[in-house]
Amino acid sequence: MRNNRFRAAWTFAAALILAAGAPAPAASQDTAVDSRWAAAPPTLDGQPGEWPQDTLTLLKKLRVDCAFRNDGRNLYAVLIFRNPKFLSSIAATGLTVYARPEGTKPGTNGVLFVGKTLTADAFIALLESQGTPLTEKEKEYFRIQQQHPVFEAYTVDAHGRTIAPPAPRPDLDPPLFRAAKAGDVVTFELRMPLAAPDKHPAGIGALPGEAVRVSFEWGGTTKELLKAQANWVAATSRGSGGAYDSNQESLAQVFLMGFDRMSSPGKEAKKYKFQAVVRLAEPGGQ
C-alpha cells in the first residue's frame, strides 16, 4: 500500500566523542574510525545481525556500539544505544547528520532523520501535506490501524533549513534509515550517499579510500521549531485535511514538532553533538 513509500530514512554513524551542549573537539582529538567495504548493501531494518561483533567499537562512557561500511555509492552505519538516556531528545527533535571530506571547511548540507509513531489522522495529514491525494476509502484503510511508524529524511543546509528533495535518479540512493528497539537497546541503521553535492544535495562528495568527517546533532530547540509547532497545531485543529504553510524551509520542523506536543523539547532541552573521522574502505578492503 501507499504507506510503504513514506518509510524513508535514518542514517547514523560514528565512533564518537561526546560533547553535550559544547563545541566540537579539535581535529587532533577526534576519533578515527575505519569503515569496511560492503560487498552488498546491508539491509537497513534496525537489526544488528548483519554487523559481526568484531566490526563494532564499544564506547564505554556512552555504552554505544558503532560501525561503518561503504561501497562506491553510499556510507552505511550502525549505532547501538545501550543507555536510553542519550535518546531522550532524538524522539522530539530528530537527528541531524553532517558529513564532508576531511580537510574541507564546514558549511555543507546534512540530513535530518526523523522517526515518529503517528496517529492515523496525523499520518493522513502528513501524506496530504506531501501532495498525496487520498480517497475517503484510503483514509478509512489507514484508520483501521491506530498508529503508524514513519521514518523520514530531509536534506538540510548548514543552518538546519530544509532543502527541496531532488528528482529521483537511478544512479543515486537517497538517505535512508531504520530504527528498532529490543528491551532497553535501540539500534539505528542508516545510509548517506557519497555522490558529489551537485548530484544530490545530501551528497558527501567523497570517494572510497578517502576520510570523511561526520557530525551528529540532536536536542535543544530553536525559534524555527517553535514556530513550526504552532503552525502545525493551528492546521490540525481544523482536522486532518487542514492546510498549513508547507514551504520547504519548515516542512521537516512541522513534522518534527507537530505530532506529539508532550514530547516536544522545551527551551532547556539538552543538546548533544558527536564527531568522528571515518576512513572509507576501498574495493576488496576488509
C-alpha positions as CSV (number, residue, x, y, z in Angstrom):
1,M,0.0,0.0,0.0
2,R,1.0,3.6,-0.2
3,N,2.3,3.9,3.2
4,N,5.4,1.9,2.2
5,R,6.5,4.9,0.1
6,F,6.8,7.0,3.2
7,R,9.1,4.9,5.3
8,A,12.2,6.7,4.3
9,A,15.4,7.2,6.0
10,W,17.7,7.0,9.1
11,T,21.4,7.3,8.6
12,F,23.6,7.5,11.7
13,A,27.2,6.7,12.5
14,A,30.3,7.3,14.5
15,A,33.0,6.2,16.8
16,L,32.3,9.2,18.8
17,I,33.4,11.8,21.3
18,L,30.6,13.2,23.4
19,A,30.2,17.0,23.5
20,A,26.8,17.6,25.2
21,G,25.9,21.2,24.6
22,A,29.6,22.1,24.0
23,P,31.7,22.9,20.9
24,A,33.1,20.0,18.9
25,P,36.6,19.0,20.0
26,A,39.6,19.9,17.9
27,A,40.5,17.7,15.0
28,S,43.5,16.3,16.8
29,Q,41.2,14.9,19.5
30,D,38.7,13.3,17.1
31,T,38.4,9.5,17.0
32,A,39.5,7.9,13.7
33,V,37.3,5.0,12.6
34,D,37.9,2.5,9.8
35,S,34.9,1.8,7.5
36,R,34.7,-1.7,6.0
37,W,33.9,-2.5,2.4
38,A,30.3,-3.6,1.7
39,A,30.3,-6.3,-0.9
40,A,26.5,-6.0,-0.8
41,P,24.4,-3.2,0.8
42,P,23.3,-4.1,4.3
43,T,19.6,-4.5,4.9
44,L,18.5,-1.4,6.8
45,D,15.9,-2.7,9.2
46,G,17.2,-1.6,12.7
47,Q,18.5,-5.1,13.4
48,P,22.2,-5.5,14.1
49,G,22.6,-9.1,12.9
50,E,24.4,-8.2,9.7
51,W,27.1,-6.4,11.6
52,P,29.5,-9.0,13.0
53,Q,30.6,-8.4,16.6
54,D,34.3,-7.8,15.5
55,T,33.2,-4.8,13.4
56,L,31.8,-2.9,16.4
57,T,33.6,-0.3,18.5
58,L,32.5,-0.2,22.1
59,L,32.2,3.3,23.6
60,K,32.3,2.6,27.3
61,K,31.4,6.0,28.5
62,L,28.2,6.1,26.4
63,R,27.6,2.4,26.3
64,V,27.3,2.7,22.5
65,D,28.5,0.2,19.8
66,C,29.0,1.6,16.3
67,A,30.5,0.6,13.0
68,F,30.7,1.8,9.4
69,R,30.6,0.2,5.9
70,N,30.7,1.7,2.5
71,D,30.7,0.8,-1.1
72,G,31.1,3.1,-4.1
73,R,27.7,4.7,-3.7
74,N,27.0,5.1,0.0
75,L,28.2,5.3,3.6
76,Y,26.3,2.9,5.9
77,A,26.4,2.9,9.7
78,V,25.0,1.0,12.7
79,L,24.7,2.7,16.1
80,I,23.5,0.6,19.1
81,F,22.5,2.6,22.2
82,R,22.6,0.6,25.4
83,N,21.7,3.6,27.6
84,P,18.3,5.1,26.8
85,K,19.0,8.5,28.3
86,F,21.1,9.5,25.3
87,L,18.0,9.1,23.1
88,S,15.7,11.3,25.1
89,S,15.9,14.2,22.8
90,I,16.0,12.3,19.5
91,A,12.4,11.4,19.8
92,A,11.5,15.1,19.9
93,T,14.0,16.8,17.5
94,G,15.3,14.0,15.2
95,L,18.9,13.5,14.4
96,T,20.9,15.8,12.1
97,V,24.0,14.3,10.4
98,Y,26.6,16.4,8.6
99,A,29.4,14.6,6.6
100,R,32.1,16.2,4.5
101,P,35.5,15.2,3.2
102,E,38.2,15.6,5.9
103,G,40.1,18.8,5.4
104,T,37.3,20.8,3.8
105,K,35.6,23.7,5.5
106,P,32.3,23.3,7.5
107,G,29.1,24.6,6.0
108,T,28.0,21.7,3.9
109,N,24.5,20.2,3.8
110,G,23.4,17.4,6.0
111,V,20.5,15.1,6.6
112,L,17.7,15.4,9.2
113,F,16.5,11.9,10.2
114,V,13.1,11.7,12.0
115,G,11.3,8.7,13.3
116,K,7.8,9.1,14.8
117,T,4.7,7.0,15.6
118,L,1.7,8.9,14.4
119,T,-2.0,8.6,14.9
120,A,-4.0,7.7,11.9
121,D,-5.3,11.2,11.4
122,A,-1.8,12.7,11.8
123,F,-0.4,10.2,9.3
124,I,-3.1,11.1,6.8
125,A,-2.4,14.8,7.3
126,L,1.3,14.1,6.6
127,L,0.6,12.3,3.4
128,E,-1.7,15.1,2.2
129,S,0.8,17.7,3.1
130,Q,3.3,15.9,0.8
131,G,0.9,16.3,-2.1
132,T,-0.6,12.7,-1.9
133,P,-4.3,12.7,-2.8
134,L,-6.2,10.3,-0.7
135,T,-9.7,9.0,-1.2
136,E,-12.1,8.5,1.7
137,K,-11.7,4.8,1.2
138,E,-8.0,5.0,1.6
139,K,-8.3,7.2,4.7
140,E,-10.6,4.6,6.3
141,Y,-8.0,2.0,5.5
142,F,-5.3,3.9,7.3
143,R,-7.7,4.5,10.3
144,I,-8.0,0.7,10.8
145,Q,-4.5,0.9,12.3
146,Q,-4.5,3.4,15.1
147,Q,-0.7,4.1,15.0
148,H,1.7,4.3,12.0
149,P,5.5,4.3,12.3
150,V,7.1,6.8,9.9
151,F,10.7,7.3,9.0
152,E,11.6,10.5,7.1
153,A,14.8,12.0,5.8
154,Y,15.2,15.7,4.9
155,T,18.2,17.4,3.4
156,V,19.2,20.4,5.4
157,D,21.6,23.2,4.9
158,A,24.3,24.3,7.4
159,H,21.7,26.2,9.4
160,G,19.2,23.3,9.6
161,R,16.8,24.7,7.0
162,T,15.3,22.0,4.8
163,I,16.0,21.8,1.1
164,A,13.6,20.7,-1.6
165,P,14.1,17.0,-2.4
166,P,15.8,16.3,-5.8
167,A,14.1,14.3,-8.5
168,P,14.9,10.5,-8.2
169,R,17.9,9.2,-10.2
170,P,18.7,5.6,-10.9
171,D,22.4,6.1,-10.2
172,L,21.8,7.6,-6.7
173,D,20.3,6.3,-3.5
174,P,18.7,8.8,-1.2
175,P,19.4,8.9,2.6
176,L,17.6,6.2,4.4
177,F,17.3,4.8,8.0
178,R,15.5,2.4,10.2
179,A,15.4,2.0,14.0
180,A,14.3,-0.8,16.2
181,K,14.1,-1.4,20.0
182,A,14.7,-4.6,21.9
183,G,14.3,-4.1,25.6
184,D,16.4,-1.0,26.6
185,V,18.6,-1.4,23.5
186,V,17.9,0.8,20.5
187,T,19.6,0.1,17.1
188,F,19.9,2.6,14.3
189,E,21.0,1.7,10.7
190,L,21.5,4.5,8.2
191,R,22.7,5.4,4.7
192,M,24.0,8.6,3.2
193,P,25.1,9.0,-0.5
194,L,28.8,9.5,-1.3
195,A,27.8,11.4,-4.5
196,A,29.0,14.9,-5.1
197,P,26.6,17.6,-3.7
198,D,25.9,18.8,-7.2
199,K,24.4,15.4,-8.0
200,H,22.4,15.2,-4.7
201,P,22.2,18.0,-2.1
202,A,22.8,15.5,0.7
203,G,25.8,14.0,-1.1
204,I,29.0,13.7,0.9
205,G,31.3,14.2,-2.1
206,A,33.9,11.6,-1.1
207,L,35.4,8.5,-2.8
208,P,36.4,5.1,-1.4
209,G,39.8,5.4,0.3
210,E,39.2,9.0,1.5
211,A,38.5,10.3,5.0
212,V,35.1,11.8,5.9
213,R,34.3,13.9,9.0
214,V,30.9,13.0,10.4
215,S,29.0,15.1,12.9
216,F,25.7,14.1,14.7
217,E,23.5,16.6,16.5
218,W,20.2,16.4,18.3
219,G,18.3,18.0,21.1
220,G,17.8,21.7,22.0
221,T,15.2,23.9,20.4
222,T,15.1,26.8,18.0
223,K,12.7,29.7,17.2
224,E,12.0,27.9,13.9
225,L,11.0,24.7,15.6
226,L,8.6,26.5,18.0
227,K,7.1,28.5,15.1
228,A,6.6,25.3,13.1
229,Q,5.0,23.6,16.1
230,A,2.4,26.4,16.4
231,N,1.9,26.2,12.6
232,W,1.1,22.5,12.7
233,V,-1.2,22.8,15.8
234,A,-3.2,25.5,14.1
235,A,-3.6,23.4,11.0
236,T,-4.5,20.1,12.6
237,S,-7.1,21.9,14.9
238,R,-9.1,22.2,11.7
239,G,-9.0,18.5,11.0
240,S,-6.8,16.1,9.1
241,G,-7.4,18.0,5.9
242,G,-6.4,21.3,7.3
243,A,-3.8,23.3,5.3
244,Y,-0.7,24.8,6.7
245,D,2.4,26.6,5.4
246,S,4.3,23.6,3.9
247,N,7.2,25.6,2.4
248,Q,10.4,23.7,2.1
249,E,12.1,25.6,5.0
250,S,9.5,24.5,7.5
251,L,8.2,21.1,6.4
252,A,10.7,19.0,8.4
253,Q,10.2,21.1,11.5
254,V,6.5,20.8,11.2
255,F,6.8,17.1,11.0
256,L,9.2,17.0,14.0
257,M,7.3,19.2,16.4
258,G,3.6,18.8,15.5
259,F,2.5,15.3,16.2
260,D,3.2,15.0,19.9
261,R,3.2,18.2,21.8
262,M,4.1,16.5,25.0
263,S,7.4,15.1,23.5
264,S,8.5,18.5,22.1
265,P,11.7,19.8,23.8
266,G,11.5,22.8,26.0
267,K,13.9,25.7,26.0
268,E,16.2,23.8,28.4
269,A,16.3,20.6,26.4
270,K,19.8,19.2,26.4
271,K,21.7,19.2,23.1
272,Y,24.2,16.5,22.1
273,K,26.9,16.6,19.4
274,F,29.3,13.9,18.3
275,Q,32.1,13.9,15.8
276,A,34.3,11.3,14.2
277,V,36.6,10.9,11.2
278,V,35.7,7.9,9.1
279,R,38.3,6.3,6.7
280,L,36.3,4.9,3.8
281,A,37.2,1.4,2.6
282,E,38.3,0.6,-0.9
283,P,37.0,-2.3,-3.1
284,G,38.2,-5.5,-1.6
285,G,39.0,-4.0,1.7
286,Q,38.2,-5.8,5.0
